[in-house]
Amino acid sequence: MDTYLLPFRKVATTPALNTLTNPVLPDFHYFDLSGSYTLTDEIRIDAGVNNVFNIGPPVLGSAANGNVTFPATYDPLGQSFFFNVTFKTD
């Protein structure tokens, strides 16, 4: 992650030191919940929810492409559910 955030400037000169900001992002805790249940020896069901409390990522600025956060670090999609059935054959 970048140490300093430069304000948007149209000039290609180095900005004054007092115009630099050092942003502090709050702590984020994402909670996921999942479980599985074996119906028979051949059938298993898995289900769960990611980002249980639907916590959005921090917005770090504005961008023309809509990427205003770190999607590799924070959850940009919000809450999501999943369901899976596994059949075992011999």
Phi and psi in degrees as a GROMACS rama.xvg file:
@    title "Ramachandran Plot"
@    xaxis  label "Phi"
@    yaxis  label "Psi"
@TYPE xy
-68.8618  144.678  ASP-2
-79.5825  -37.7699  THR-3
-124.861  145.364  TYR-4
-106.345  119.743  LEU-5
-88.6851  135.159  LEU-6
-67.5498  153.684  PRO-7
-65.286  126.191  PHE-8
-136.084  147.139  ARG-9
-94.7606  -11.0992  LYS-10
-96.5593  148.765  VAL-11
-93.6657  25.6058  ALA-12
-94.8047  161.093  THR-13
-72.4401  129.207  THR-14
-71.4905  157.596  PRO-15
-65.5691  147.273  ALA-16
-59.538  -34.4169  LEU-17
-74.5698  -5.6018  ASN-18
-94.3364  -5.78437  THR-19
-80.8224  143.968  LEU-20
-120.047  149.088  THR-21
-117.936  91.2681  ASN-22
-68.7882  146.401  PRO-23
-115.334  119.375  VAL-24
-90.1877  140.695  LEU-25
-71.4053  160.057  PRO-26
-68.6153  142.664  ASP-27
-126.31  137.248  PHE-28
-129.548  115.286  HIS-29
-98.9802  134.816  TYR-30
-114.937  129.414  PHE-31
-114.252  149.911  ASP-32
-134.471  129.48  LEU-33
-148.023  159.316  SER-34
-158.801  164.459  GLY-35
-140.221  153.335  SER-36
-139.467  130.511  TYR-37
-94.5925  111.146  THR-38
-72.9738  -50.43  LEU-39
-137.922  -177.133  THR-40
-65.6769  -19.3594  ASP-41
-105.448  -14.2701  GLU-42
-126.948  126.608  ILE-43
-128.133  139.364  ARG-44
-115.011  131.07  ILE-45
-121.065  141.089  ASP-46
-154.01  159.691  ALA-47
178.365  -178.757  GLY-48
-137.505  134.371  VAL-49
-99.6571  141.84  ASN-50
58.1169  63.8157  ASN-51
-51.2814  -42.6067  VAL-52
-92.583  7.85573  PHE-53
53.1825  50.3334  ASN-54
-83.7179  123.717  ILE-55
-80.9468  160.818  GLY-56
-75.4863  160.389  PRO-57
-70.7691  140.308  PRO-58
-91.2624  123.849  VAL-59
-103.746  0.129134  LEU-60
158.546  -152.025  GLY-61
-129.613  148.423  SER-62
-147.091  147.048  ALA-63
-67.2598  -29.9706  ALA-64
-89.1224  0.740757  ASN-65
86.1417  -3.40626  GLY-66
-88.877  93.367  ASN-67
-112.389  19.9406  VAL-68
-145.191  -172.251  THR-69
-104.239  91.6951  PHE-70
-65.0505  -19.3218  PRO-71
-78.5734  -19.1255  ALA-72
-102.957  -44.0275  THR-73
-106.933  162.739  TYR-74
-88.4151  99.6647  ASP-75
-79.624  -14.3312  PRO-76
-90.1493  -17.5028  LEU-77
82.8355  -157.227  GLY-78
-70.2606  136.874  GLN-79
-141.397  148.266  SER-80
-113.706  152.186  PHE-81
-142.326  153.679  PHE-82
-148.197  135.952  PHE-83
-145.064  138.541  ASN-84
-120.639  128.468  VAL-85
-114.664  125.19  THR-86
-107.247  129.09  PHE-87
-105.191  126.306  LYS-88
-116.701  150.096  THR-89
